[in-house]
């Protein structure tokens, strides 16, 4: 178990929300931002490959 102390979780969430963007939660945009969209340059990147199948199914 982890603990952040009294109220620490609120600071943690507030910091994360400052960095949250649409692109960071939109799977295809997130992969492009990381530079991992090319299957030729980065073969066998299972997070991209499997995640794309899930994204397309939804």
matplotlib code that plots the C-alpha trace (Angstrom):
import matplotlib.pyplot as plt

x = [0.0, 1.1, 0.1, 0.5, -0.4, -3.3, -4.4, -1.4, -3.7, -5.4, -2.1, -1.3, -4.5, -4.2, -0.7, -1.9, -4.9, -2.6, -0.8, -4.0, -4.9, -7.2, -4.2, -2.9, -6.1, -6.9, -5.0, -4.0, -2.8, -1.0, 0.9, 1.9, 3.1, 5.4, 6.7, 5.7, 3.2, 5.5, 5.3, 8.4, 10.5, 9.1, 8.0, 6.5, 5.3, 2.4, 0.9, 0.4, -0.7, -3.1, -4.3, -5.2, -7.4, -9.2, -9.5, -11.0, -13.4, -14.8]
y = [0.0, 3.5, 6.7, 10.4, 11.6, 13.8, 15.7, 14.6, 12.9, 16.2, 17.8, 14.7, 14.9, 18.7, 18.3, 15.5, 17.5, 20.4, 18.0, 16.3, 17.2, 15.7, 14.4, 12.5, 10.5, 10.1, 6.9, 7.6, 11.1, 9.8, 7.3, 10.0, 12.3, 9.6, 9.0, 5.4, 5.2, 3.7, -0.1, -0.1, 1.9, 0.3, -3.3, -5.4, -2.4, -4.4, -1.4, 0.4, -2.7, -4.0, -0.6, 0.3, -2.7, -1.8, 1.8, 0.8, -1.7, 1.0]
z = [0.0, -0.6, 1.2, 0.3, 3.8, 4.7, 1.6, -0.5, -3.0, -3.8, -4.7, -6.8, -8.8, -9.2, -10.7, -13.1, -14.3, -15.3, -17.7, -19.0, -22.6, -25.2, -27.1, -24.1, -23.7, -27.4, -28.2, -31.8, -30.9, -27.9, -30.0, -32.5, -29.8, -28.5, -32.1, -32.1, -34.9, -37.6, -37.7, -39.9, -37.5, -34.4, -35.1, -32.3, -30.2, -28.7, -26.8, -30.1, -32.0, -29.4, -28.3, -31.9, -32.2, -29.0, -30.1, -33.5, -31.8, -29.6]

ax = plt.figure().add_subplot(projection="3d")
ax.plot(x, y, z, "-o")
ax.set_aspect("equal")
plt.show()
